[in-house]
Amino acid sequence: MAVDDWMTRPRCNLVVTIGFEGELNMELFLAELEEKVLAKKDERGLDVHPELKQYYERWLGYIFWKYEDAFNIRNHIQYYNGPDSNQPITTSELSRIEGEMIFKAFPPKMSPWEVLYIRHFQPELDANPSAQKSLIIFR
């Protein structure tokens, strides 16, 4: 992290893709993420995962974590809107999207994470091509 700059030229973003049968209920997903991860407190009443609401700031060569001024989970959630978002994306398109996310910079003064929701996914080698599939990609 000390040599990486998430806000201009990241070199080590992690990208994790999770697939679902059917369409994911994003409102329920966001509510669960907010309640069980972002708002979770320890026995002293402190955030269990404060870094999910923080970004880093450099000062005199040191890195400090600061809370976002107005954290909103929706600022960290993106919906895929490709050339034709009604058409499912393929495995090769997914690889391209993941590759772009690895080197994509994060906005300044925002916690460095996001979730990309892809509503329609159709892998090339699919045992059940008639079933709808959706994806979330964590970065």
Buried (B, 14 or more C-beta within 10 A) or exposed (E): EEEEEBBEEBEEBEBEBEEBEEEBEBEEBBEEBEEEEBEEEEEEEEBEEEEBBBBBEEEEEEEEEEEBEEBEBEEBBBEBEEEEEEEBBBEEBBEEBBEEBEEEEBEEEBBBBBBBBBBBBBBEEBEEEEEBBBBBBEB
